[in-house]
Amino acid sequence: MTRIYDLLGAPTPFDPFDRYTTSWLLPPLALSILRALFSLYAFVTIFIIFGYNDTHNAAWQTRHFFSYFTDLNYCGLAFYSLFAAAHTFSYWRRGRSWLQGWGRPAQVAHAVLYTTVVTFSFLVTVVFWVVLYNGLWFARTEQGWSNISQHALNSLFALFELILPRTSPPPPLHVVFLIIVLALYLALAYITHATAGWYPYSFLDPKRGAAHLAGFIVGILVAACVIFGIVWVITWARVKLTERLGFQGKFAKNRMDESEGLEDGQQVIESREELKHSG
């Protein structure tokens, strides 16, 4: 079981080099504040959408909110930013994040949530602007703002998480979770049709032809895997480049170093250079 946790991104000790809660450029408090602001913006966006729908005779859209993959991903982004902000703040205050003291299942959940956020956010943006957008700007200001927030700024927030924090590349095994999430959403979409009589996305309608449907499903699956690969490469390149240039990280002043005493064979071992600078 220990080996599985290692492969899923939750070794013991968890995150000994404080990669989830530090940046190569920003001090921990600044990183925490930015993450909190991103989370606040996302939650405010969600509640404004709810409020607008309820005051404009469109409460049914609120009831269907969680039938859309876009909205589910945006909620994941909001919650990840919230948790990441809290863990980073606790690291700044205590020298050790709350996340490092959580159970391994919760640590795996955090790692997987990070992977889904930095992968699906770009997938949502690509599918919306390439497949779903009809080229005409939105008639209402609120509609334009909400779509920009959920289909453009979402990728900006995800790009921030890829570039500025010191997070390591996501474990390859996380691809399995991405596939499971996509499969579960596909089931949800057809449950929505069975219970409410409509499809969240028109390309999921089998009446358009089996080949058309299969092409979209396989295409989105392949796109998700390709984006995951790009995310992995960007993260790997950022780690190598920043540390080669001497940006070892901005750590808390009272940091508790959990990297001491690690054995060479452990998954958590990183370069000798990093051990030297992070101790």
C-alpha positions, 0 to 999 in steps of 0.5 A: 500500500505504501508503494501505491501512495508513493506512486500517487504523489503522497510519499512519507514524509509528504512534500518534504521540500514544501513544494506545494506551499512555496514559490521560486519567486514569491514569499509564502505569504504573498503566494497564500494571498494570491491563491486566496484572491483567486479562490474568492474571485471564483466563488464570487463568480459562482454566487453572482451567476446564481443570484443573476439567474434567480433574479432574472427568471432563470432559476432553472439554470442554477438547478442545472449548474452541476450538470456542466463540466465547465461548472464542476471544473470551476468549482474544483478550481475554487476549492483547490485555490482555497485549500492551497491558500490555507495550507500555504498560510499555515506553512508561513505561520508554523513552518509546516503546512496543515497538509503535511499532517493530514492522512495519506488519503487526504494528501492523495486527494489534494495531489489529484485535485491539483492535477485535475485543476491544471489539466481540465481547466485548459481542456475546458477552455479549448473545447469551449472556444474551439468547439462550442463558441459560435463566433458571436459575442454574448448579448448580455454583459453578465453572460460575457463576463461569466463566460470569460471568467469560466472559460478564459480566466480559469486557464489563467489561474491554472497557468499561475499554479503551473508557473509560480509555485514549486510544485513537482510534475504530477505523477503519471498515474494521475492519468487514470484519475483523469480518465475516471473523472471524464467517464463519471461525467459522461455518465452524469450527462446521460443521467441528466438526459434521462431525468431532465430530457436534455444533454448538457452538451449537444455533441453528446446526443447519439441522434447525431450519429454513433461515429460523431459521438464516438469521435467527440468522446475519444477526441476529448479523452485524447486531448485531456491526455495530451494536455496532461503531458504538456502540463507535465513537461511545463512543470518539469521544465520550470523546476529544472530551469528555476533551480538551475538559475539558483531560484531554490525557493522562498521558504518560511523563516521557521521552516521545519525541514522534513528532508533530513534523513531520507534514504536514497531509494525513496520516491521523495528524494530529489537532487543533491543540489536541492537538498543542500539548498533547502536544508 
